[in-house]
Amino acid sequence: MDVCPFVPIRNVDMDTCIQLAGEVGEIIAADYEIPIFLYERSASSPGRENLAVVRKGEFEGMKEKMLQAEWKPDFGPDQPHESAGVTAVGARMPLIAYNINLGTPDLEIANKIARRVRHGGGGLRYIKAMGVALQERNIVQVSMNMTDFTGSSLYQIMEMVKAEARRFGVNVVGSEIVGLAPLEALTNAAADYLQLEDFRLNQVIEARLLDPEE
């Protein structure tokens, strides 16, 4: 399954991205006869918001999946393209890949913490998490994807993982952001930690210089 996300980064809002996703999805379906599923903020029903749910079955199982009435595509034919399969198109917030390392080689502890942290297990909203073994370092990590940093902050995630780790007598020994992250996500984490009141992004010198009219 190919995925085509529209992400508001600068000088564009989410509503515009939702509109673009719908228009592009319709064009792809018409021009290439590929079934299109709208996901995340563009989803036509709540069951299609989560990309993992849309992808379930992958290429091999998609034909049978699409026989179900609830999995009729938003645009295009009712069966996968012979070579291209199906495509998911949607508007979403910037995704942040954030991993927290634990001072233990016990993968089960990381998995238990991941289950408590992720939204599907009753944890923080917009968080997907799983345990991963870092065998070369003899430690494990809670590996997470943040699908909307405005709903749960980096600081909140760190504090929750720390609290859960303490229950197992384990310390957090570091963390990492994989790839890019929005400046606002980092300043939000700092503001939460420092308990800043009425803090705004344009109080950061570099941000103010980039947007002097803000």
ZAVEX-290980 format. One line per 5 residues: their letters; for each residue x, y, z of C-alpha. Coordinates in steps of 0.05 Angstrom, whole numbers, plus 5000, padded with zeros to 4 digits. Layout:
// ZAVEX-290980
a	X,Y,Z; ...
//
This chain:
// ZAVEX-290980
mdvcp	5000,5000,5000; 5026,5068,4981; 5013,5126,5029; 5007,5199,5009; 5003,5246,5070
fvpir	4990,5321,5068; 5022,5355,5128; 5013,5429,5148; 5083,5456,5159; 5083,5530,5142
nvdmd	5032,5580,5115; 4979,5526,5108; 4926,5500,5155; 4896,5431,5167; 4831,5446,5131
tciql	4870,5462,5068; 4908,5397,5074; 4843,5358,5083; 4815,5390,5020; 4879,5375,4980
agevg	4879,5303,5003; 4809,5293,4978; 4823,5326,4911; 4888,5288,4899; 4856,5222,4921
eiiaa	4800,5232,4871; 4850,5248,4815; 4894,5187,4829; 4832,5142,4828; 4806,5171,4763
dyeip	4873,5173,4726; 4903,5108,4749; 4843,5066,4771; 4874,5056,4840; 4827,5049,4900
iflye	4836,5107,4949; 4824,5105,5024; 4823,5171,5061; 4856,5167,5129; 4874,5208,5192
rsass	4841,5277,5190; 4812,5262,5121; 4779,5197,5142; 4707,5187,5120; 4692,5146,5182
pgren	4725,5138,5251; 4748,5067,5234; 4793,5094,5180; 4831,5147,5220; 4886,5099,5241
lavvr	4932,5083,5182; 4951,5016,5213; 4878,4995,5211; 4871,5016,5138; 4935,4978,5120
kgefe	4915,4914,5157; 4917,4856,5109; 4969,4889,5064; 4970,4873,4989; 4955,4799,4997
gmkek	4893,4808,5040; 4865,4873,5012; 4821,4841,4959; 4782,4800,5010; 4780,4859,5058
mlqae	4748,4903,5005; 4691,4854,4997; 4665,4880,5064; 4615,4938,5058; 4654,4979,5110
wkpdf	4717,4976,5068; 4690,5004,5004; 4743,5055,4980; 4728,5129,4982; 4748,5135,4909
gpdqp	4763,5087,4853; 4747,5014,4838; 4723,4963,4890; 4782,4918,4882; 4858,4929,4886
hesag	4898,4949,4825; 4935,4888,4798; 5004,4918,4810; 4994,4982,4850; 4945,4954,4901
vtavg	4911,5011,4938; 4933,5079,4964; 4918,5115,5028; 4914,5191,5023; 4903,5237,5081
armpl	4918,5299,5121; 4956,5291,5186; 5000,5329,5234; 5076,5321,5230; 5096,5253,5258
iayni	5151,5251,5311; 5190,5187,5322; 5212,5189,5395; 5248,5133,5431; 5263,5127,5505
nlgtp	5319,5080,5528; 5314,5039,5591; 5372,5014,5634; 5353,4940,5627; 5359,4885,5575
dleia	5289,4859,5593; 5246,4869,5531; 5183,4848,5569; 5190,4910,5613; 5194,4955,5552
nkiar	5132,4921,5522; 5092,4929,5586; 5110,5003,5591; 5093,5012,5517; 5024,4981,5528
rvrhg	5011,5030,5585; 5036,5091,5547; 5002,5082,5480; 4932,5108,5468; 4905,5039,5449
ggglr	4922,5015,5520; 4889,5073,5555; 4951,5117,5556; 4967,5183,5522; 4927,5205,5462
yikam	4961,5204,5394; 5016,5157,5418; 5035,5091,5387; 5088,5050,5424; 5125,4984,5424
gvalq	5184,4954,5460; 5249,4945,5421; 5314,4910,5441; 5380,4946,5428; 5423,4884,5431
erniv	5488,4920,5414; 5479,4963,5477; 5446,4909,5520; 5387,4954,5535; 5315,4962,5511
qvsmn	5274,5022,5489; 5203,5044,5485; 5197,5064,5412; 5141,5113,5398; 5107,5151,5342
mtdft	5072,5215,5361; 5017,5229,5310; 4997,5296,5339; 5046,5333,5384; 4993,5384,5404
gssly	4953,5330,5439; 5010,5298,5479; 5077,5331,5491; 5147,5302,5493; 5151,5322,5566
qimem	5087,5284,5583; 5113,5222,5548; 5180,5224,5584; 5147,5233,5652; 5098,5176,5641
vkaea	5153,5128,5617; 5196,5148,5677; 5138,5134,5725; 5123,5067,5693; 5196,5048,5693
rrfgv	5202,5062,5767; 5149,5010,5780; 5197,4958,5752; 5258,4987,5787; 5287,5011,5721
nvvgs	5317,5079,5702; 5310,5119,5638; 5381,5125,5610; 5368,5169,5549; 5322,5186,5492
eivgl	5325,5204,5419; 5285,5238,5364; 5292,5201,5298; 5290,5247,5238; 5257,5315,5240
aplea	5212,5347,5292; 5173,5413,5292; 5205,5470,5332; 5138,5479,5368; 5141,5408,5395
ltnaa	5210,5421,5427; 5190,5489,5456; 5126,5459,5483; 5167,5407,5520; 5213,5460,5549
adylq	5153,5503,5570; 5120,5444,5604; 5183,5426,5642; 5196,5498,5664; 5121,5508,5679
ledfr	5122,5572,5637; 5058,5612,5639; 5029,5641,5575; 5091,5621,5536; 5087,5632,5460
lnqvi	5132,5607,5405; 5147,5678,5381; 5184,5689,5446; 5240,5646,5417; 5288,5694,5382
earll	5300,5651,5321; 5225,5638,5311; 5210,5713,5318; 5263,5730,5265; 5232,5679,5217
dpee	5162,5708,5228; 5170,5781,5250; 5096,5795,5241; 5075,5740,5289
//
